[in-house]
Amino acid sequence: MPRKKSTTPDFEQSLNELETLVEQMEQGDISLEQSLELFERGIKLTRSCQESLKKAEQRVQTLIEKNGDSELEPFTDTDEDDSSESC
């Protein structure tokens, strides 16, 4: 059964667009008005990505519960400890 075509971009597309927006804003060669428009678009993309991640987490939780293993361990990224960058 084919999936319905969504009018909202998928997670990867949103994330790629968000990265492009950040790069444009970091270059600093755009007007204040353009920066504000890009920032607004970035907020929308961030919310879309967060919603996609939330839905994926709920789906994983449901699958785990169906299999009888209801305990989840928090994900820890070992590279995160070594990174000096923060989100």
N, C-alpha and C positions, 0 to 999 in steps of 0.2 A: 504494500500500500504506500503510494507516494506521500511524502510529507507536504504540508501546506507551506507555501512560500511566505515567510515572515516579512513584514514590512520593516521590522527593526533589524539592524545589522547584528551579526552573530558576535560572540565574545572576541574572537580573534580579530575581526575587522575593527571593532570598537577599540581594542587595545592598540592596534597598529595606527589607527587614526589619532588616538590620544598621544602616542609617542611622537607622531609627526607634528602635532600641535605644540607639544612641549619644545621640540627642536626649533620650530619657527619662533616661538616666544623667547627662547634663550638667545637667539641670534641678535635680538634687540633692534632690528632694522625695520620694524613695523610701527604704525601709528598707535596712539593710545586707544583710539576707537577700534582698530583692528585687534589689538591686544585684548580688549574687553570682550569682543565677539568670540575670539578664540578661547578665552577663559570660560565664557558661558558655555560654549560647545564642549569644552573639556569637562566641565561639571556634569553635563548631561551624559557624556560618554562614561565618566567615572561611575555615575549612578547606575547606568545600564550594565556595566561590568560587575558592579557589586551585586546587582539583582541576579545576574546570570550565575555568579558564584554561589549565592544563597540558594538558588534553585538546585544547583548541582549538589551542594552539601545536603539538602533535604532529600534528594534522590538517593544519594549514597546511604544516608541514615536509614531510609526506608528499606533499601536492599539488604543492609546489614541486619536490621530487625527481622526481616523475613527469613533470614538464614539462622536466626537464633543467637547471634552474637551481638548483643546490644551495647557492648562497651567499646567506645572509640578512644584512641589515644591521640593527644594533640600532636599535630605535625610540627616538627622542629627542623629547620633548615640549618645544617651545620655551616654553610657558607655565610649565613646571616651574622653569626657571631664574629666572623673575621672582617666583615664589611664595616667601613666607617660611614657609609651613606645611610640615610634614613629616609623614609617615605613621608 
